[in-house]
Amino acid sequence: MNEKDFLATLIAYIEVEEEFEILDLMKDCELTFNYTSIFASKSYQYRAYVDLRVPMQNMKKLKAHIVILNRLCKDIFIEDEEYALYGIDIKPMMLKVAKKKPVPGMVKAVSQLGEVISSQLYKQEESTQDFKVCDKSVQCIAISITGDNQKAPYKSGYNLVKFFNQFGFEDIYGQYFPSRKQYAIDKVTKLNYQGRIKDVLSAFLDPRDFFDLEFDIDSLVDYINKFLFFDKLMLENKQYEYKLVDYSNLDSSELSIEDVEEDATEDTVSEKRKLKLFFSYSHVDETLRNELEKHLVMLKHKGIIDTWHDRVIDAGTEFDTKIDNNLVTSDIILLLVSVDFLASDYCYNIEMTKALEMHENKQAVVVPVILRNCDWHNAPFSKLMAVPTDGKSITTWSDRDTAFLNVTKSIENVASNLIAKL
């Protein structure tokens, strides 16, 4: 949701409601969205606030109308699966320190330096220019930073927090961390609103972070430039450092909008990646796991998922490390539930615990698949929707193929929802 559009709609709504005193108090205000990692309801939506910055002399009077503002904002705010509006915060507008004017005599002396000093002043003006980009460019930059489009190194949730905290945030990677993609989009959106997108790109495209890696930084820059083209901006390599420059004054005759749109569409299609599906199961149930994987073959053929289980580990590989690495990078985790699964220390205490933590933090979706009858209703994952339908164990179905098909369709729905959010 665009913050500028939200503010314009809010002001228009206030006018329609004839709340002219509120309208007068909101002159020159600034509006941003403040997304938290605190649950708003049992549906696992996170809280979102409208952060309204107004001149200090108007704060007290405007707070007297906060009930009306809350109602209007809730009417406008579009809730989704991740965020629900929880209220409005009215805060003082940040003061901007005025730049000191140069002494007249100094200006005269500086002017005598001619072209040299003029060039320096131009560079200074360029470096302090605030650039802002559109929402599509924000998403392109955010997904590139996470590495999810496979054009840059993958960043874990912890490393994303570390990256964005260098811009003044004080986030902590923990239990209620949102999805990596959403977190990156939120942060880039806020920094873009502050006119700091050039700082984000400069930090992200530090050539030293790409040394000895398989990723080509020039290809990454070309990809981002296809989106920045529509913002009249361009990344240029200046002495091994990528700088954001105004593109509107450059000759773009060699690059048409049609070409960029076509290339951007091709990249958008190519960046779609397969979802990684992880089997957590007891080896006693390997036959049932193999049958389930056969039924998932059409999702593999369509390029929707890749599956992983511990039987693909090569000889000589450190067992626990390999499993852990594949678990934490999975999008969908299937808990293949049976009495042997519940009795396994590794499945229950390690894999299941980590999987539920990832589900809680929206890093993956956990789906319990009930293979055989057991007391799973008292397990920590019992709050999740189990499959097949009504949690009826697969071995109790008269036709097991129908049971596996039921599970497959549920997984396909989960995958479709995940892909829509990528």
Secondary structure, 3 states (H helix, E strand, C coil): CCHHHHHHHHHHHHHHCCCHHHHHHCCCCEEEEEEEEEECCCCCCEEEEEEEEECHHHHHHHHCCHHHHHHHHHHHCCCCCCEEEEEEEEEECCCCCCCCCCCHHHHHHHHCCCHHHHHHHHHHHHHCCCECCCHHHHHHHHHHHHCCCCCCCCCCHHHHHHHHHCCCCCCCCCCCCCCHHHHHHHHHHHHHHCCEHHHHHHHHCCHHHHCCCCCCHHHHHHHHHHHHHHHCEEEEECCCCEEEEECCCCCCCCCCHHHHHHHHHHHHHHCCCCEEEEEECCHHHHHHHHHHHHHCHHHHHCCCEEEECHHHCCCCCCHHHHHHHHHHCCCEEEEEECHHHHHCHHHHHHHHHHHHHHHHCCCCEEEEEECCCCCHHHCHHHHCCCECHHHCCHHHCCCHHHHHHHHHHHHHHHHHHHHHHC
